[in-house]
Amino acid sequence: MNILGISSYHHDSAAAVINDETIIGASQEERFTRKKYDNSFPINTINWLQTSSNDFDHAVFYEEQYYNQFKSDIKKLTKAKPILVDHHEAHAMSSILTTKWDECAVMVIDTVGSKYSTSLGVFQNGKFTWIKRFRYPNSLGLFYSAATKLLGFKPLSDECQVMAAAAYGKPKWRQLIRDKILHWDYKADYTVLQDLERGIGAGTLDWDIAASVQDVFETISANLASWLQQETGMTNLAYAGGCALNCVANTNLTLWSGFDEIAIQPAAGDAGCALGAAAIISRPITFTPYLGISSTRNLYADHYASLILDNQIVPIIEGRAEFGPRALGNRSLLCLPNDKNIEKLNKIKGRETDSWRPYAPVIREEDADNYFYLTKNCPYMLFTSNIKNGEFKTHNNTARVQVVSQTSNIFLWRILTLTSKWGFPLLINTSLNAKGKPIVNTLEDLRELDL
């Protein structure tokens, strides 16, 4: 079967195709239109996917509110039979498909998915059973987005900046939040006490508010996961939803939830639902995050390594683009980790006014234990690790490290092998994009950056 999965109309539009249990491709529409968080029907992504596939047997969508619009739009393109699946099941499957698990516990936390904001349950025999669900607007994602606006950032866009800012403050407003805004107990319950759909105001950055919001989110998400583990007795957790991109909270889950393994898909937000929705109909056998369009600068690994060792900020465009918001070496800016390069990166990325934001390191699997106390396997930059020595500096001595093996990304591994020979096993890896623009898709998009 040839299955098309679609995400559209709200934000992070995307499309994915699975054919006979193989992922043909997946990409966000923004990569083609160059409009960040593009929510339009992903016609450009579908056209790209159709160049490598025959007509589709099924077109799968996950949002009941827009289903009639979806059927109208899809009818113009294909004879595929439209199918509606549960929003949170699509989220959950997007993480399950990264594993070989036949059964696991499932946790989805986002702003809203149809009627729900949080879903806790199990996956067994190819089906989902939900044990506990929280209805919107009783929403952890809405709480975090409201706080994002309060701190002067853009909701559904800049939540990562709140997480980063939290490292500079103290959670001194935690009790006030619990009493006045978002109450929780220490089992598996939380209640939003304010009308957060109206927001709680728009202000400016405050380190302590950011720290308090992050602390509350970490506490509640860990409580939910811990309750789920005790309730199900399962050792593996598939975690998804936009909130699953919070790598600091994810690390907290690995320490306190009781699960042995936690699977998160790098496109954990709504874009990943395109792939998850298709996978509900036909689960793929294998997974890689490199599912986008192919492009190259036609440079060898040793050429890239020599430019990096020359202390340059080097744009990497090689092979298929990553699916999701993380640059994992195929659409990355790489450089040596020093202050001079940080200054250059801040200019390129438009971060002069928020230079406090950290950059992430990348390192080979065989070198990682020499520099980091790894909490778990980290191929997708979805967890943080404590730093062992001072060669890579951050404010709180933690980093969202990407660990690369020969099987996860052989080209990036070769670059790191070459720089390691000259005493630089660790590089900075940040997304290849200009401020306000999506990650570069093809070589032509490189013109957007001031390099």
N, C-alpha and C positions, 0 to 999 in steps of 0.2 A: 504493500500500500504506500501511496505517496501522500503524506499528511502535511498540510500547511497550518501553522499556528500563528495567530495574530494577537498583537497588543496594540490598542489604539484609543483615541478620543479623549483620554484623560491626561496622561503625560507619558513620556518614554515609549512612544510607539516603536514597534519592532515586528519582525516576521522571522519565522524559522521553518525549515522543512526537514522532515524525517522520512526517509525512504527505506523500506524493508529493514527497519531497526538500525539504520545508519543516519547520523545527522549530516545532512547535505550542507547546511549553512544556517547562520543566524546573525542578524545585525539589527541595530537600532536605526530608525529612519533618519535620525539626526546626522548620521555619518554621511549620508548622501545629500541631504538638503543643506547641510552646514548650519542648521538652526537648532541651537541647543534645547534639549527637552521637547523637541518637536512632537506634537500630539496628533498630527494629521494621519489619515489612513496611509499605511506604509507602502504606497504604490511603487516607489523607487526600489525599496528592498525586495518587494515581490517580483518586480521585473528582473532584478539581478538574479534572484533565486530561480526564476523560470528559465533562464538561459541554460541552466544545468539540469533541468528536470522536465518531464512530461507534464501534462495537465494533472491537477491534484484530484485525489479521490475524496478527501474530506478537508474542509476548512474549519478550524476549531477556534473558538473564542470563549472568553471567560467572564464577561461582564453583562449581566442580565439587563441592566439599565440601557445599554447601547446595542442590544442584540439585533433589533429590527434595522437599525442603521447599518450594522455590520452585514446583515444578509443582503441589504440593498447594494452596498459597495462591492461585496465579494461576487455578486451575481454578474457584475459588469466585466469581471476578469476571468472567471473560471466556471466550469460546470460542477465543481466540487460540491458535495453535500455539506451544508453548514451544520455545525454541532456546537452546542453550548455546554460548557463544563463549569464547575464551581470555581470561583476566583481563588480561594485559598487552597483548593486541591491543585490548581495549576501552579501556584507558588510552591507548594510542598513537593510536587513531582519534579520541579526544576532542580531541587537539591537532591532528591532521591536518585535521579538519573546519573548523578556524578559518582554513585556507589554501585556495589554489587548486592546490596541488601535486599532480601526478600521480605523482611519486616523490620520495622523501627518505630520509635515514637516520632511524632510530628509536632512542630511548633511554628506557627506563622504569626508574625507581628508586623502590622503596617498601619497606615492611617485609616484606610477603609477598603474593604473588598466586598462588593455587593452590600450586604447588610452588616458585615462583621469587621471587626478591627483586630481581634486576636482569636486564634483557633488552636486548641490543644487536642491531640488525638493520637491514633495509631494507623499505620499502614501495614496491612496483612493480606495475603492472597490477592494482591493487585487492587485492593480496595481501601478506602479511607473510612474510618469510624471516628467521628468527633465526640470527644468526652465532655469538653467544656468550650463554650464560645462566648465572646464578649461582643455585644452589638454596638455599632457606631451610634452616637458620638462618644461613647465610653471607650476612648482610644488612646493608647500609649503613643502611637505615631502622631496623632493630632496634638497631644501634649507637647511632644518634642518640637513639632513644627511651629506651634504657638510660641514656644520659648525661642525658637530660631528668629522669629519676627521681632520678639521683644528685645533681642540682643542686636538688632539692627541688620540682620541678614535676611536673605530671601528664602521663604519656606519652600519645601519640596525641591530645594536646590543646594542650600548652604548648611544643611544639618551637620555635615562633616566638619565645618568650621567651629560649631558649638562643641563637638567632641574634642577637637584640638585645643580650643581655648580652655576647656575644663582642666587641663593639666597645669594651668597657671594659677588656679584659684583654690579656695577651700569651700567645702559644701555647707556653709554656715546657714543657708536658707532651707535646708532639707526639712526641718520640722515645720516651718511655716508652709512649705508646699504640701506636706502631708495633712496639715490642719485645714488649709484654705483652698487648695487647688486640686490635689490628687491624693486621695487616701488609699492606703494599702494595708493588708495584714501580712502575716508571714506564712501564709499557706498559698493559695492560688487565687487571690482576689484583689481587685483594685476598683476604685470608683472615682471618676472625674467629678469634681464638686462645682466646677464653673462651666459656663457656656463657652467652650473653647472654639467653637465655630465662629464666634464673634471676635476671638482673639483675646489677648491680655495686654494689648498695647504694643507700640513699636518704640524702641528706644535705641540705646547704644550698648556697645560691648562692655560687659562687666564680668571679670574672671570668676568671681564667687557665685554669681547666678549660673554661669555656664557649668561650674563644678557641681553645684547643687542639682541642676537638672540632670546632668550625666549620672550623678550618684543615685538619684531616685530611679532613673531608668535601669541602671545596672542592678539595683536591689530588686525591683519588681520583675524584671526579665529572669533573673536568677531564681527568684521564688517560684515563678511559673514553671520553669524548667525542672527545678528540684521536685516540685509537687508531681509533675508529669512522670518523672523517673520513678518516684515511689509508687505512684498509682499504677503504672504499667509494668514495672519491674524490668523494662527493657534497658539495654546497655548502649544502644545507638540512637542518636537524635538527628533528624533532618530538620533544619531550621531555615526559614525563608521569610520573605517580605522585605520592604525597604529598610526596616529597622535592623535587619541582619547584616547590613553593611557597616554597623557600628563595631569596628574591630576591637575597641577597648572592652565594650560590654561582652563581645563574643569570647574574649580571653577569660573574662570573669566566669562565664558559663563553663568553660573547660575546667576551671578550678573548683567550682562550688555546686554544680548541678547534679553531680553523681553519674553522668554519662561518660562512658569510656571514649566514644568517638562522636564528633559533631560534624555533620556535612553541611556545607553552605555553598551554593552556586555563586560564582563571581558576578553574574547579573541577577542579584537577589531581589531587585525591585520589580516593578511591573513589566519591564522589558523582558525579563526572564520568564514571565508567564507565557509568552509566545512559544517558547521552547517547551515549557512545562505542560501547556495545554495540548500540544501535539504529542508529547510523550505519554499522556494519559491514554491516548488511542493506540500508540505504538511505541513502547519503551525502547530506547536505543541501547545497544550492547556496550558501547564505549562512549567516553566523553573527553573532550578537550575544550579549553576556552577559546582556542584559535579557530573561530568559525566564520569570520567575516571575509570581506573581499581581499583578494591577493594583490600585493604590489611590492615593488622592490626598488632600491637605489642602485642595485647591481654592484654592490661592494662586498668584498669578502670580510670574514671575521677579523683577519689580521689587519686589514685597512682600518676598520672601525676601532680596533684596539690601539693602533698607533696614534689615531687622532685623539682618543681619550687620554693616552699617556702624554700627549703634547699639551694637556691641560685645556682641551677644548670642550665645549658643550656640544654633544654629538647627537643629532637626530637619527634614530633607528627606524627605518621602514623596511621590513623584511617579512615576506610570507603573508599569511592570512591575519587580518586584524582581530584583536581580542573582542569577545562579546561581553559587554558590561562596562562599567566605569573605571576599571582598573587597567592601567598600562602594564603589561606583563612581558615586555621585551620586544614585541613586534611593532609597536607604535610608541616608542619611548624616547625620552631625552636621557642620555647617560653621561656621567662625568665623574671625575675624582671627587671625593668628599672633603673639600676644603673651603675656607671662608670666601676666597675669591670667586669660586664657582657658585657658591650660594648667592652672592651678590648678583652675578650674571643671571642666574636662574630667576631671581626675584624680578629682574627687569623683563626678561623674556615672558614670564608667566603673569606679569602685571601685579606682583605681590608687594610692591614697595610700601603700601599702606598697611599690609598685614604680614610683615616679614617674620612675625612670630610663628607662623604656620610651619610645621616640620616637613622635611622631605624624607622619603623612604629609601632604605638601602636594599641592594640586591647582592646575593652572594651564592657561591656554589654549595651544593649539599655537603660536599666533603670538607668544606672550610667553616660551615655555619657554627658548629659547636665551639669553635675557638673564639668566637666573637659574641655569641648570643646564648642566653638560657632559653632555649626554645620550649614553648608550652606544648606545641604539637607540630605536625607537618604543615608548612606554610607556603604552598605553591601559588596561592591566589591573593596574597596581601589582605587576608581577612582576619588575622589575629596579630596581637602585639607580643613582643618578647623583650625581656630585660637585656641590657647591653653589658657585656663582661668587661670591656676596657674602653679607653677614651678615644679610640680611633674614629668612632662615629659619635658625634655629640648631639644630644637632644636635651630639652629642658628637664624632663623627668626620667631620663636614663632608660627609656623604652623606645622601641621602634616597630613600625609595621613592615617587617622584613619579608622580602620574597626570596625563597630558597629554591634554587634552580638545579635540576638534575639533567643528565644526558637524555632522559626520556621525556621530561616536561618541556624543555626548549633547548635543543641541541645547539642552535646558532648562538643564543645568548650564553650558553654554557661555554662555548668555544671562546667568545670574547673575554669572559671572566677568567678562563684558563690562561689566556695570553697576558692579561693585565696582572694576574697573580704572580706570574713568573718575574715580574718587575716590582713586586712588593705591594701590589694593590689588589687584594682579593675581594675587596668590598667597594662597590660603586653606588652613587646615587642613581635611582631610577624614578623618574616622574613622567607623567603623561605628556605626550607630544601634542600639545594644543596651545593656542593663544587664549588669553583671558576672554571668557564669554563665548568661546567657540568649542564645538565638540572635538574629541580626539581625531587627529588626522586619519583619513580613510585611505587616500591614494597619494602618490607622489605629487600630484597637482596641488593638493591642499597644503603642501608645505609652504606655499607662498604666503599663507596667513601669518606665519611667524616671523619675527624680526631676528633673524639669525645671521 
